[in-house]
Amino acid sequence: MSTYHHPQQKSGNMVSSGSILTPSQTHPRHNSLSSSMSSGINPSSSGAPTSVMIGSKPTPISVPPLRFIIMDAPRQQNLHLYIKECRKHHVTDIVRVCEPTYLGGELQSAGIQLHEMPYDDGHSPPKEILERWLRLVDERFFQQKHAGNGNGATAASVAEECAGDSNTSAPPTPSNPTIAVHCVAGLGRAPVLVAIALIEFVPMDPVEAVRLIRRHRRGAINEKQLNYLESYQRWYRRHGTGDSCCVIS
């Protein structure tokens, strides 16, 4: 897993925004996937036998203590392959930002908690999604670490507060947890959330965050999403720091 070391703080923007206004390659968006996931049948199958594969290789993004994996959407028939990849990286949570393409039971059996945080493709994440996302990142990488353990009430509070998540309590968290996040292609909504986490918690300059993600996941974050991130203002206040969450206008 590639690890980024945060450079010494400088005044002003650390990177000129003009240097990465356009991705090195434009990737078309995938169409909405079929809802026939529960059958485990590939919707595009024409009856001929097909090999089960991962759509695209999951991309680790690490800026300690933050550890993420950006993925495309698993299907029911290849979910076990994604679980295998997740185990290699100590994934404790998967955040699904798009419509469902697989059932969550297999993740639960693997000790991975599924969080539903969908929002429309081509749009910026709404406030309620940002609040849930940043609270999860805070819980996994900061609060649990400071509490000295990876399970118990802290993990359970995430499940209780995040509407739409699994109703089961969170599994024990290793000392080096990773959050996996995916949309359909893993090029837009998912990397935008990872970039926001880097901006909020490192804290990293927005352009620098986009550059880091694009370096490892080619084609991620289009120009519209870049413009949104460049104008993004930090607002989240970590729990236990004496401040509450607020939006600075």
Beta strands, then each sheet from edge to edge (+ up, - down):
strand 1: 59-63
strand 2: 66-71
strand 3: 91-96
strand 4: 113-116
strand 5: 178-182
sheet 1: 1+ 2- 5- 3- 4-
end
